């Protein structure tokens, strides 16, 4: 089956809807993979499948009809039920837009480093470079002040800087 077999026309894009399916917790990716394979095998018009980390126990399917989803999920042990009704694209749009971590950080914030050689260490931000998406921080867990520069993707915000009180 070629990649053009499921290409949607503009009319189909306007008419497709998103159908949520309840699954066993932790099995969302298994369900998504299984249903994608079954839909391709049976040539069902399922255009996209979304398993979000933030929505435990649910997988979202985009199709023209609810029947295509019903036939694709039928008999799979990790599928609990198909939620009645449908969702619109605007309902899930906020989950599809990725925010840069650097936009949430500011000087003085306390961060935890989540990757690299300093993984697990805490640091206080001294500089945030929005353009390069890098931060410079001073490690707090060391006996001496050691500034390091790292990608903002390697950071997790622990505590916001307290606003300065004017006297």
C-alpha positions as CSV (number, residue, x, y, z in Angstrom):
1,X,0.0,0.0,0.0
2,X,1.5,3.3,-1.0
3,X,1.6,6.5,1.1
4,X,-1.0,8.2,-1.2
5,X,-3.7,5.6,-0.5
6,X,-5.0,7.5,2.5
7,X,-4.3,11.1,1.2
8,X,-7.3,13.3,2.1
9,X,-9.1,15.6,-0.3
10,X,-9.9,19.1,1.0
11,X,-13.6,18.1,1.4
12,X,-12.6,15.1,3.5
13,X,-10.4,17.3,5.7
14,X,-13.3,19.5,6.6
15,X,-15.6,16.6,7.3
16,X,-13.2,14.4,9.3
17,X,-13.7,14.3,13.1
18,X,-11.7,13.1,16.1
19,X,-13.0,10.2,18.1
20,X,-11.7,9.4,21.6
21,X,-11.2,5.8,22.6
22,X,-10.8,4.7,26.2
23,X,-7.9,2.2,26.7
24,X,-6.2,0.4,29.5
25,X,-3.9,2.8,31.4
26,X,-0.4,2.7,30.1
27,X,-1.4,0.8,26.9
28,X,-2.1,3.9,24.7
29,X,0.9,3.4,22.4
30,X,0.1,-0.3,22.0
31,X,-3.5,0.5,21.0
32,X,-2.3,3.2,18.6
33,X,0.2,0.9,16.9
34,X,-2.3,-2.1,16.7
35,X,-5.1,0.0,15.3
36,X,-2.8,1.7,12.8
37,X,-1.7,-1.7,11.5
38,X,-5.3,-3.1,11.4
39,X,-6.6,0.0,9.7
40,X,-3.9,-0.2,7.0
41,X,-4.6,-3.9,6.5
42,X,-8.3,-3.4,6.2
43,X,-7.9,-0.2,4.2
44,X,-10.0,1.8,6.7
45,X,-9.9,5.6,6.3
46,X,-8.2,6.5,9.6
47,X,-6.1,9.6,8.9
48,X,-4.3,10.1,12.2
49,X,-3.8,8.5,15.6
50,X,-2.8,10.5,18.6
51,X,-1.7,9.0,22.0
52,X,-0.8,11.9,24.3
53,X,1.3,11.5,27.4
54,X,-0.9,14.0,29.2
55,X,-4.1,12.0,28.5
56,X,-3.6,8.6,30.2
57,X,-6.1,6.0,29.2
58,X,-7.2,7.7,25.9
59,X,-6.2,7.5,22.3
60,X,-7.6,9.9,19.7
61,X,-8.4,8.8,16.1
62,X,-9.2,11.1,13.1
63,X,-11.6,9.6,10.5
64,X,-14.5,10.5,8.3
65,X,-16.8,8.0,10.1
66,X,-17.2,6.5,13.5
67,X,-17.7,3.1,11.8
68,X,-14.1,3.0,10.6
69,X,-12.9,3.4,14.2
70,X,-15.4,0.8,15.5
71,X,-14.2,-1.8,13.0
72,X,-10.5,-1.1,13.7
73,X,-10.7,-1.4,17.5
74,X,-13.1,-4.3,17.7
75,X,-11.8,-7.2,19.7
76,X,-8.6,-5.7,21.0
77,X,-8.1,-6.5,24.7
78,X,-6.7,-3.1,25.7
79,X,-9.6,-1.1,24.2
80,X,-12.2,-0.4,26.9
81,X,-14.8,1.6,24.8
82,X,-15.2,4.3,22.2
83,X,-16.5,7.5,23.8
84,X,-19.8,8.5,22.2
85,X,-19.6,11.7,20.1
86,X,-16.7,13.4,18.5
87,X,-14.2,16.1,19.2
88,X,-13.2,19.0,16.9
89,X,-9.6,19.9,16.0
90,X,-9.8,23.1,18.2
91,X,-10.4,20.9,21.3
92,X,-6.9,19.3,21.0
93,X,-5.0,22.0,19.3
94,X,-3.5,23.2,22.5
95,X,-1.8,19.8,23.0
96,X,-0.3,19.9,19.5
97,X,1.6,23.2,19.8
98,X,4.9,22.7,21.5
99,X,6.3,25.4,23.7
100,X,9.9,26.1,24.0
101,X,11.2,25.5,27.5
102,X,13.4,28.6,27.3
103,X,10.3,30.8,27.1
104,X,9.3,29.7,30.6
105,X,12.7,30.4,32.2
106,X,14.1,33.6,33.5
107,X,17.2,34.7,35.4
108,X,17.2,33.7,39.1
109,X,15.0,30.6,38.6
110,X,16.1,27.3,40.1
111,X,16.3,24.4,37.7
112,X,17.1,20.8,37.7
113,X,19.3,19.4,35.0
114,X,17.5,16.3,33.4
115,X,20.2,15.2,30.9
116,X,23.9,15.2,30.3
117,X,26.8,14.9,32.7
118,X,25.2,17.1,35.3
119,X,21.9,15.1,35.3
120,X,20.0,15.4,38.7
121,X,21.9,18.5,39.9
122,X,20.2,21.8,40.7
123,X,21.3,25.1,39.4
124,X,20.4,28.8,39.5
125,X,20.0,30.5,36.2
126,X,22.3,33.5,35.5
127,X,21.5,34.1,31.8
128,X,18.8,32.9,29.4
129,X,19.6,33.1,25.6
130,X,16.2,33.0,23.9
131,X,17.7,33.0,20.4
132,X,20.0,30.0,20.9
133,X,17.6,28.3,23.4
134,X,20.5,28.0,25.9
135,X,20.8,28.9,29.5
136,X,23.8,29.6,31.7
137,X,23.5,28.4,35.3
138,X,25.6,28.1,38.4
139,X,25.5,24.6,40.0
140,X,24.1,24.6,43.6
141,X,25.2,21.1,44.5
142,X,29.0,21.8,44.2
143,X,31.3,23.3,46.8
144,X,32.4,26.0,44.4
145,X,30.5,28.2,41.9
146,X,30.7,26.6,38.5
147,X,28.8,28.3,35.6
148,X,27.7,26.0,32.8
149,X,25.9,26.6,29.6
150,X,23.4,24.0,28.4
151,X,20.4,23.6,26.2
152,X,17.1,24.6,27.7
153,X,15.7,21.2,26.7
154,X,18.0,19.7,29.4
155,X,16.3,21.7,32.2
156,X,13.2,21.4,34.3
157,X,11.9,24.4,36.3
158,X,12.0,23.7,40.1
159,X,11.3,27.1,41.5
160,X,10.6,30.5,40.1
161,X,12.8,33.5,41.2
162,X,11.2,35.5,43.9
163,X,10.3,39.0,42.7
164,X,12.5,41.7,44.2
165,X,10.7,43.9,46.8
166,X,11.3,47.6,46.4
167,X,12.0,49.4,49.7
